[in-house]
Amino acid sequence: MSKPYKDFRPPFVEEQAPKGSYREIFKWGSPTGYKVPKETLYKLIKEIFELTDEDFKEPIDLGYDQVDYDIPIKLTEKQITELSKIVGPENLKKDPYSRLSVAYGKTMYDILRLRRKVVENVPDVVLYPASKEQIEKVVEYVSQENIPLYVYGGGSSVTRGTECMKGGVSLDMRKNFNKVIKFNEINQTITVEAGMSGPDLEAHLRNAVNEFGAKRAYTCGHFPQSFEYSSVGGWTVTRGAGQNSTYYGKIENIVLGQEYATPVGIIKTNDYPAKATGPDINQIMMGSEGTFGVLTHVTLKVFRWMPENQFKYSFMFHTWQDAQNAAREIMQSEFGNPSVFRISDPEETELMMRMYGVEDIPIVPQLLSMKGFKQNEKCLMLGWSDGEKGFCKNQIKNVKKICKKYKAMGLTGIPTKAWEHGRFSDPYLRDNLQDFGIMIDTLECSVNWDNMQHVYETVRAYCKSRPKTVVTTHISHSYPQGANLYFIFIAKMTDFDEFLDYHRGILDHIQKSGAAMSHHHGIGKMFAPWLEGQIGSNQMDVYKALKKHFDPNNLMNPGGTIGVDLTEEQKVFKRPKW
């Protein structure tokens, strides 16, 4: 039970979704998990959208109906039998629920469709492979039979990355394909199957002393917000990033080696720390999002787990520009990178102060006011350190020095700890808010410091052109040369055509402003129409050449993924060859 409200409390869902229901598929995370908005957040939402308690007395649609649709299976009985022989009859499902459960991800378009029971683009059958040998045999068989093949990892895609546009087969990696293959303490590496979840990976590494006979505990350092419900394979094929990436790096900085089953055979890269042996196939395969083949094994760097050196801090800046300047100076001063390093713009800062209890810290609101921090102008920085103790202490000393230079006020580590407490559970809020027609979704992009303000203003101007729409922005995943800009929009919206128009408009403005279309969410099928416009036709031709080599019959994740099989009419902002 959540903290009691003092005034009216909407009938938020706090129980498990019915087995076999649409809600069980579209809700975030654990079947029994939920998160209720704090009363201060609920009141803020009412204020922003000019709603009353009356608007929250009855939910719109809880999605409790049992999954039921009529999309015929196109595979022949012989093909289904042969696939069953490869993985075992207990590891092949063709019932409506199983098919739908691997078709959609967690973008709001997926969830809106499921709430309306709009079912499309499901596989004919779902397979649950238990070994790379089984996966290799499946890839070989579907290649012979000309059957499309899709892969489902943790299910947290927000780009329609797993949607089965051509039917066929979907490999669900969660159930059986999640084992440790090898742990090497000498090299500080671990090799795992691609279906390994984030929590399971960290559990193995934290327990390395008992499990592998290691000298100490380790961490992978990769903690996306979807950490609890995403997989190592998903991180890798989308070039994902964890919230501590400013120190540990994005996944492409952590992955050392990979193995893929492709229609033309096995691709296995080595795991040397560096080499000069031509173009790096390891990097070429990352970001391919299943269009070249199926990722089976991944070798990752691991790091010493030293939580005692995680010094948490937070600062309040007078303006967004001051916060940007301080962040850039911190990243360019070469005293070592923070681990978590986030700066919220004024709109997000006001929201976070209510969500994470900054306003509840004794005398903080009065102090902020006394020191001239103005509402809708001030900006919150959150951070913490990872690494060796002396390294961390030196880093914190220098961060404080730079923040003081820009007249920021220290708020201790309390806001950061509050954010940390909710960083993996906040997505649960979406379900309870959307029950009443309040939609939350995200888009992000990569920018350089010199065009950050232009991108920020361009994208936000479009987002705010829709009346009564909350648009928060933060800087995260920072580098000496730039950072990630992450936009969260909250709107009263229940129509998925309206959502698509708005979402496409945001993508248009991200591209027009000169930002990269994605920093870590990937491209999938949803962002693919914009990709060639960003990278240019010559680079897209390289992608197509690789696709033709690995998958000449276009059977691996077909239907628009990363733009390799889009028609000219489907592309946005197509540029001539450079």
MOBEL-V672808 format. One record per residue. RES is the residue in three letters. PSI is psi in radians with two decimals (* if undefined). OMEGA is omega as a letter, one per 40 degrees, with the letter a starting at -180 (999 if undefined). D_CENTER is the distance of its C-alpha to the mean C-alpha in whole Angstrom. Layout:
BEGIN
RES;PSI;OMEGA;D_CENTER / RES;PSI;OMEGA;D_CENTER
END
This chain:
BEGIN
MET;2.37;a;28 / SER;3.01;a;26 / LYS;2.32;a;28 / PRO;2.52;i;31 / TYR;2.62;i;32 / LYS;-0.57;a;35 / ASP;-2.72;a;35 / PHE;2.38;i;34 / ARG;2.10;i;31 / PRO;2.74;i;29 / PRO;1.21;a;29 / PHE;2.59;i;25 / VAL;2.20;i;24 / GLU;0.44;i;25 / GLU;2.91;a;25 / GLN;2.45;i;24 / ALA;2.55;i;23 / PRO;2.43;i;26 / LYS;2.36;i;26 / GLY;0.16;a;26 / SER;2.88;i;24 / TYR;-0.67;a;22 / ARG;-0.63;i;20 / GLU;-0.50;i;20 / ILE;-0.80;a;18 / PHE;-0.32;a;16 / LYS;2.75;a;16 / TRP;2.42;i;13 / GLY;-2.44;a;13 / SER;2.49;i;17 / PRO;-0.51;a;20 / THR;0.00;a;21 / GLY;2.58;i;19 / TYR;2.88;i;19 / LYS;2.24;a;19 / VAL;2.33;i;22 / PRO;2.46;i;22 / LYS;2.69;a;24 / GLU;-0.64;i;27 / THR;-0.64;i;27 / LEU;-0.74;i;24 / TYR;-0.78;a;25 / LYS;-0.61;i;28 / LEU;-0.74;i;26 / ILE;-0.75;i;25 / LYS;-0.74;a;28 / GLU;-0.82;a;29 / ILE;-0.78;a;27 / PHE;0.15;i;27 / GLU;0.89;i;31 / LEU;2.91;i;31 / THR;3.04;i;33 / ASP;-0.53;i;33 / GLU;-0.59;i;34 / ASP;-0.21;a;31 / PHE;0.31;a;29 / LYS;-0.53;a;32 / GLU;2.19;i;31 / PRO;2.69;a;28 / ILE;-0.94;a;27 / ASP;2.08;a;26 / LEU;-0.19;i;24 / GLY;0.52;a;24 / TYR;-0.14;i;26 / ASP;2.58;i;28 / GLN;2.48;i;28 / VAL;2.18;a;26 / ASP;2.12;i;29 / TYR;2.93;a;29 / ASP;1.47;i;31 / ILE;1.94;a;30 / PRO;2.60;i;32 / ILE;2.25;a;31 / LYS;-0.29;i;32 / LEU;2.60;i;32 / THR;2.83;i;36 / GLU;-0.62;i;37 / LYS;-0.76;i;38 / GLN;-0.73;i;35 / ILE;-0.70;i;33 / THR;-0.75;a;36 / GLU;-0.69;i;35 / LEU;-0.66;i;31 / SER;-0.63;i;32 / LYS;-0.57;a;35 / ILE;-0.82;a;32 / VAL;-0.19;a;30 / GLY;2.45;a;32 / PRO;-0.51;i;33 / GLU;-0.24;a;31 / ASN;0.46;i;28 / LEU;2.21;i;28 / LYS;2.49;i;27 / LYS;0.25;i;28 / ASP;2.73;a;28 / PRO;-0.74;a;27 / TYR;-0.84;a;24 / SER;-0.71;a;23 / ARG;-0.78;a;23 / LEU;-0.54;a;21 / SER;-0.35;a;18 / VAL;0.08;a;17 / ALA;-0.61;a;17 / TYR;2.68;i;14 / GLY;-2.42;a;11 / LYS;0.32;i;9 / THR;2.74;a;10 / MET;-0.48;i;13 / TYR;-0.73;i;15 / ASP;-0.80;a;15 / ILE;-0.71;i;16 / LEU;-0.71;i;18 / ARG;-0.77;a;20 / LEU;-0.64;i;20 / ARG;-0.52;i;22 / ARG;0.10;a;24 / LYS;0.63;i;25 / VAL;1.84;a;24 / VAL;2.19;i;23 / GLU;2.80;i;23 / ASN;0.92;i;22 / VAL;2.68;i;22 / PRO;2.85;i;23 / ASP;-0.72;i;27 / VAL;2.74;i;26 / VAL;2.30;i;23 / LEU;2.55;i;24 / TYR;1.42;a;23 / PRO;2.66;a;24 / ALA;-0.04;a;25 / SER;2.80;i;26 / LYS;-0.50;i;25 / GLU;-0.71;i;29 / GLN;-0.74;i;28 / ILE;-0.75;i;25 / GLU;-0.69;i;28 / LYS;-0.65;i;30 / VAL;-0.82;i;28 / VAL;-0.74;i;27 / GLU;-0.75;a;31 / TYR;-0.82;a;32 / VAL;-0.52;i;29 / SER;-0.72;i;30 / GLN;-0.67;a;34 / GLU;-0.02;i;34 / ASN;0.83;a;31 / ILE;2.24;i;29 / PRO;2.55;a;25 / LEU;2.26;i;23 / TYR;2.84;a;19 / VAL;2.41;i;17 / TYR;2.14;a;14 / GLY;-1.66;i;12 / GLY;-0.29;i;11 / GLY;0.22;a;10 / SER;0.20;a;7 / SER;2.38;i;7 / VAL;0.41;a;7 / THR;0.26;a;9 / ARG;0.65;a;12 / GLY;-0.49;a;11 / THR;-0.04;a;13 / GLU;2.31;a;16 / CYS;1.38;a;20 / MET;-0.46;a;21 / LYS;0.28;a;24 / GLY;-2.33;i;25 / GLY;-2.40;a;26 / VAL;2.43;i;24 / SER;2.28;i;21 / LEU;1.99;i;20 / ASP;1.95;a;18 / MET;-0.15;a;18 / ARG;-0.74;a;17 / LYS;-0.84;a;21 / ASN;-0.31;a;23 / PHE;1.23;a;21 / ASN;0.66;a;20 / LYS;2.71;i;22 / VAL;2.27;i;23 / ILE;-0.72;a;25 / LYS;2.43;i;27 / PHE;2.25;a;26 / ASN;1.75;a;28 / GLU;-0.51;i;29 / ILE;-0.79;a;31 / ASN;-0.13;a;29 / GLN;1.03;i;26 / THR;2.77;i;24 / ILE;2.41;i;22 / THR;2.24;a;22 / VAL;2.83;i;20 / GLU;2.63;a;20 / ALA;-0.36;i;16 / GLY;0.03;i;16 / MET;2.25;i;16 / SER;2.83;i;14 / GLY;-0.90;i;12 / PRO;-0.67;i;15 / ASP;-0.71;i;18 / LEU;-0.84;a;17 / GLU;-0.62;i;18 / ALA;-0.74;i;21 / HIS;-0.77;a;22 / LEU;-0.70;i;22 / ARG;-0.48;a;23 / ASN;0.40;a;26 / ALA;-0.55;i;27 / VAL;-0.85;a;30 / ASN;-0.68;a;31 / GLU;-0.67;a;29 / PHE;0.02;a;30 / GLY;0.48;a;33 / ALA;2.93;a;31 / LYS;-0.35;a;33 / ARG;3.06;i;30 / ALA;2.69;a;26 / TYR;2.98;i;23 / THR;2.69;i;19 / CYS;-0.43;i;17 / GLY;0.16;a;15 / HIS;1.86;a;12 / PHE;1.30;i;10 / PRO;2.87;i;6 / GLN;-0.48;i;6 / SER;0.22;a;6 / PHE;-0.81;a;8 / GLU;-0.38;a;11 / TYR;0.78;i;10 / SER;2.88;a;8 / SER;2.80;i;11 / VAL;-0.71;i;12 / GLY;-0.74;i;13 / GLY;-0.74;i;9 / TRP;-0.75;a;8 / THR;-0.84;a;12 / VAL;-0.24;i;12 / THR;-0.02;a;9 / ARG;0.91;a;10 / GLY;3.03;i;7 / ALA;2.49;i;8 / GLY;2.88;a;8 / GLN;-0.19;i;10 / ASN;0.39;a;13 / SER;-0.36;a;13 / THR;-0.47;i;16 / TYR;-0.88;a;18 / TYR;-0.39;a;17 / GLY;2.86;i;15 / LYS;3.05;a;12 / ILE;-0.57;i;12 / GLU;-0.27;i;15 / ASN;-0.27;a;17 / ILE;-0.59;a;17 / VAL;2.26;i;17 / LEU;-0.56;a;21 / GLY;2.70;a;22 / GLN;2.77;i;21 / GLU;2.30;a;23 / TYR;2.53;i;22 / ALA;2.04;a;25 / THR;2.86;i;25 / PRO;-0.34;i;28 / VAL;0.16;i;30 / GLY;-3.07;a;30 / ILE;2.35;i;28 / ILE;2.04;a;26 / LYS;2.05;i;26 / THR;2.75;i;25 / ASN;3.05;a;27 / ASP;0.60;i;25 / TYR;2.62;a;28 / PRO;-0.46;i;26 / ALA;2.73;i;28 / LYS;2.85;i;30 / ALA;1.21;a;32 / THR;0.85;a;32 / GLY;-3.05;i;31 / PRO;2.52;a;28 / ASP;1.84;i;25 / ILE;-0.56;i;24 / ASN;-0.80;i;21 / GLN;-0.57;i;20 / ILE;-0.69;a;21 / MET;-0.59;i;19 / MET;2.38;a;16 / GLY;-0.04;a;14 / SER;-0.24;i;16 / GLU;0.67;i;14 / GLY;0.08;a;16 / THR;-0.28;i;19 / PHE;-0.45;a;21 / GLY;-2.99;a;21 / VAL;2.11;i;20 / LEU;2.22;a;18 / THR;-0.94;a;20 / HIS;2.54;i;21 / VAL;2.29;i;19 / THR;2.17;a;21 / LEU;2.59;i;19 / LYS;2.60;i;20 / VAL;2.76;a;21 / PHE;2.70;i;22 / ARG;2.32;i;25 / TRP;1.92;a;23 / MET;1.17;a;25 / PRO;-0.37;i;24 / GLU;-0.27;a;27 / ASN;0.21;i;27 / GLN;1.56;i;24 / PHE;2.05;a;25 / LYS;2.52;a;24 / TYR;2.85;i;25 / SER;2.63;a;24 / PHE;2.63;i;26 / MET;2.24;i;27 / PHE;2.70;a;28 / HIS;-0.61;a;30 / THR;2.82;i;28 / TRP;-0.69;a;25 / GLN;-0.72;i;27 / ASP;-0.76;a;28 / ALA;-0.74;i;25 / GLN;-0.84;a;24 / ASN;-0.72;i;27 / ALA;-0.75;i;26 / ALA;-0.78;a;23 / ARG;-0.73;a;24 / GLU;-0.68;i;27 / ILE;-0.75;a;26 / MET;-0.40;a;23 / GLN;-0.01;a;27 / SER;-0.14;i;29 / GLU;0.59;i;29 / PHE;0.17;a;29 / GLY;2.41;a;26 / ASN;2.46;i;22 / PRO;2.94;i;21 / SER;-1.36;i;18 / VAL;2.34;a;16 / PHE;1.74;a;17 / ARG;2.45;i;16 / ILE;2.17;a;18 / SER;2.44;i;18 / ASP;3.06;a;20 / PRO;-0.70;a;23 / GLU;-0.74;i;22 / GLU;-0.62;i;19 / THR;-0.78;i;22 / GLU;-0.67;i;24 / LEU;-0.76;a;21 / MET;-0.60;i;20 / MET;-0.54;i;24 / ARG;-0.68;a;24 / MET;-0.67;a;21 / TYR;0.27;i;21 / GLY;0.32;i;25 / VAL;-0.68;a;26 / GLU;-0.35;a;29 / ASP;-0.17;i;30 / ILE;2.21;a;31 / PRO;2.30;i;35 / ILE;-0.04;a;36 / VAL;-0.86;i;33 / PRO;-0.71;i;33 / GLN;-0.73;i;37 / LEU;-0.76;i;36 / LEU;-0.74;i;33 / SER;-0.77;a;36 / MET;-0.61;a;39 / LYS;0.17;i;37 / GLY;0.32;i;36 / PHE;2.04;a;33 / LYS;2.52;i;32 / GLN;2.46;a;30 / ASN;0.28;i;28 / GLU;-0.60;a;28 / LYS;2.71;a;27 / CYS;2.36;a;24 / LEU;2.31;i;22 / MET;2.32;i;21 / LEU;2.49;i;20 / GLY;2.85;i;20 / TRP;2.88;a;21 / SER;2.71;i;22 / ASP;2.59;i;22 / GLY;-2.82;a;25 / GLU;2.60;a;28 / LYS;-0.85;a;30 / GLY;-0.70;i;32 / PHE;-0.79;a;29 / CYS;-0.74;a;28 / LYS;-0.73;i;31 / ASN;-0.72;i;31 / GLN;-0.85;a;28 / ILE;-0.71;i;28 / LYS;-0.75;a;32 / ASN;-0.61;i;31 / VAL;-0.79;i;28 / LYS;-0.70;a;30 / LYS;-0.77;a;33 / ILE;-0.73;i;31 / CYS;-0.68;i;29 / LYS;-0.66;i;33 / LYS;-0.64;a;34 / TYR;0.33;i;32 / LYS;0.57;i;34 / ALA;2.66;i;30 / MET;2.22;i;31 / GLY;2.38;a;30 / LEU;0.28;a;29 / THR;-2.98;a;28 / GLY;0.06;a;25 / ILE;-0.84;i;25 / PRO;-0.64;i;23 / THR;-0.72;i;20 / LYS;-0.62;i;21 / ALA;-0.74;i;21 / TRP;-0.76;i;17 / GLU;-0.70;a;17 / HIS;-0.57;a;18 / GLY;0.09;a;16 / ARG;-0.49;i;12 / PHE;-0.28;a;11 / SER;-0.23;a;13 / ASP;-0.61;i;13 / PRO;-0.39;i;11 / TYR;-0.43;i;14 / LEU;-0.56;a;16 / ARG;-0.70;a;15 / ASP;-0.85;a;17 / ASN;-0.54;i;20 / LEU;-0.67;a;20 / GLN;-0.38;i;19 / ASP;-0.40;a;22 / PHE;0.34;i;24 / GLY;0.19;i;23 / ILE;1.99;a;21 / MET;2.40;i;17 / ILE;2.25;i;14 / ASP;3.00;a;11 / THR;2.65;i;10 / LEU;2.60;a;10 / GLU;2.83;a;10 / CYS;2.97;i;12 / SER;2.35;a;14 / VAL;2.78;i;18 / ASN;2.79;a;21 / TRP;-0.63;a;23 / ASP;-0.25;i;26 / ASN;0.19;a;24 / MET;-0.83;a;21 / GLN;-0.65;i;24 / HIS;-0.80;i;24 / VAL;-0.81;a;21 / TYR;-0.86;a;20 / GLU;-0.68;a;24 / THR;-0.85;a;23 / VAL;-0.76;a;20 / ARG;-0.61;i;21 / ALA;-0.73;i;24 / TYR;-0.83;a;23 / CYS;-0.72;a;21 / LYS;-0.12;i;24 / SER;-0.32;i;26 / ARG;2.12;a;25 / PRO;2.65;i;27 / LYS;0.89;i;26 / THR;2.20;i;22 / VAL;2.29;i;21 / VAL;1.86;i;18 / THR;2.66;a;17 / THR;2.45;i;16 / HIS;2.71;i;15 / ILE;2.29;i;15 / SER;2.99;i;13 / HIS;1.13;a;13 / SER;2.74;a;17 / TYR;2.88;i;19 / PRO;-0.48;a;23 / GLN;-0.22;a;22 / GLY;-2.74;a;20 / ALA;3.08;i;16 / ASN;2.34;i;13 / LEU;2.19;a;14 / TYR;2.10;a;11 / PHE;2.28;i;13 / ILE;2.17;i;13 / PHE;2.42;a;16 / ILE;2.20;a;18 / ALA;2.70;i;20 / LYS;1.80;a;23 / MET;2.27;i;22 / THR;-0.16;a;23 / ASP;2.19;a;24 / PHE;-0.38;i;21 / ASP;-0.68;i;23 / GLU;-0.73;i;23 / PHE;-0.80;a;19 / LEU;-0.74;i;19 / ASP;-0.77;a;22 / TYR;-0.80;a;20 / HIS;-0.78;i;17 / ARG;-0.63;i;19 / GLY;-0.67;i;21 / ILE;-0.78;i;18 / LEU;-0.69;i;17 / ASP;-0.80;a;21 / HIS;-0.52;i;21 / ILE;-0.78;a;18 / GLN;-0.77;a;20 / LYS;-0.54;a;23 / SER;-0.18;i;23 / GLY;0.25;i;22 / ALA;2.83;i;18 / ALA;2.49;a;16 / MET;-0.44;i;14 / SER;2.48;i;11 / HIS;-0.64;a;10 / HIS;-0.14;i;7 / HIS;-0.35;a;5 / GLY;-2.99;a;8 / ILE;-0.80;i;11 / GLY;-2.59;i;12 / LYS;-0.31;a;15 / MET;-0.65;a;14 / PHE;-0.18;a;14 / ALA;-0.65;a;17 / PRO;-0.37;a;20 / TRP;-0.23;a;19 / LEU;-0.82;a;18 / GLU;-0.58;i;22 / GLY;-0.49;i;23 / GLN;-0.85;a;21 / ILE;-0.31;a;22 / GLY;2.74;a;25 / SER;-0.61;a;27 / ASN;-0.73;i;28 / GLN;-0.67;i;25 / MET;-0.59;i;24 / ASP;-0.55;i;27 / VAL;-0.77;i;26 / TYR;-0.76;a;23 / LYS;-0.65;i;25 / ALA;-0.71;i;28 / LEU;-0.74;i;26 / LYS;-0.78;a;25 / LYS;-0.62;i;28 / HIS;-0.90;a;29 / PHE;-0.60;a;27 / ASP;1.21;a;27 / PRO;-0.42;a;30 / ASN;0.16;i;30 / ASN;1.00;i;26 / LEU;-0.28;a;25 / MET;1.92;i;22 / ASN;0.91;a;19 / PRO;2.89;i;21 / GLY;0.44;i;21 / GLY;-0.11;a;20 / THR;2.29;a;17 / ILE;0.36;i;16 / GLY;0.11;a;20 / VAL;-0.31;i;22 / ASP;0.53;i;24 / LEU;2.61;i;24 / THR;2.88;i;27 / GLU;-0.62;a;29 / GLU;-0.41;a;29 / GLN;-0.21;a;25 / LYS;2.66;i;24 / VAL;2.37;i;24 / PHE;0.79;i;25 / LYS;2.31;i;27 / ARG;2.71;i;29 / PRO;2.88;i;32 / LYS;2.46;i;32 / TRP;*;999;32
END
